[in-house]
C-alpha cells in the first residue's frame, strides 16, 4: 500500500514538472518539431504546423516544419497522437495542408468513422474548415458516407457548380470577323 502511494506521488510530481517545464519553455513551436511530429500539430500560438520538403543543391531532400497562417479553433500546444493519425487515415509525412484528400472515398470513410470523428477533435476541426472552404459541410459529408457518398464527392469536385451539358438540336451560328479599323485622326 505504501509503495502504491509512493508510485502515485512520483507520477503526479512528474506530470506537474512536465506541465511547468512546457509552460516555462513557451509550449510548442512548429520550427522546433521534426518531420515525425510536425504534420497535424498546433503551436502554442494556435497556428497549425505544416511539413515542407526542400531539395538541397546536392539533391538531398530536407524536411522543415513551419508555422502556417491557418489557425486552429480552440486547440493549442498539440501534437497529434499516433492513434488519431491511424484512425483518421492520415500520414505523418503529409506535406502541406490541402482538402484534396476529401475527394477520396477511402479517406473520407476513415475521417467520418466514429473512432476518428468522436475521438480526434484536432483532425476534425482541421478538415471541418477545409471542407467549409470547398463549400461542403463536413457533418453532411459524413452523413452521406452512410448513403450515397459518390454524389457528395461529385459536389465537392464541382464545388457545387456544374456546367450545363450540350443541348441537341441547337443551330450553331457562324460569325464573320470584320477587320479592325484604326480610328481616324480627323
ABEGO torsion letter per residue (X at the ends): XAAAAAAAAAAAAAAAAAAAAAAAAGEBBAAABBAAAABGBBBAAGBBBBBBBBBBAAGBBBBBBBBBABBBBGBBGBBBBAAAAAAAGBBAABBEBBAAAAABAAAAAAAABAAAAAABAAAAAAAAAAAAAAGBBAAAAAAAAABBAAAAAAAAAAGGBBBBBBBBGBBBBBBBBBBBBBBBAX
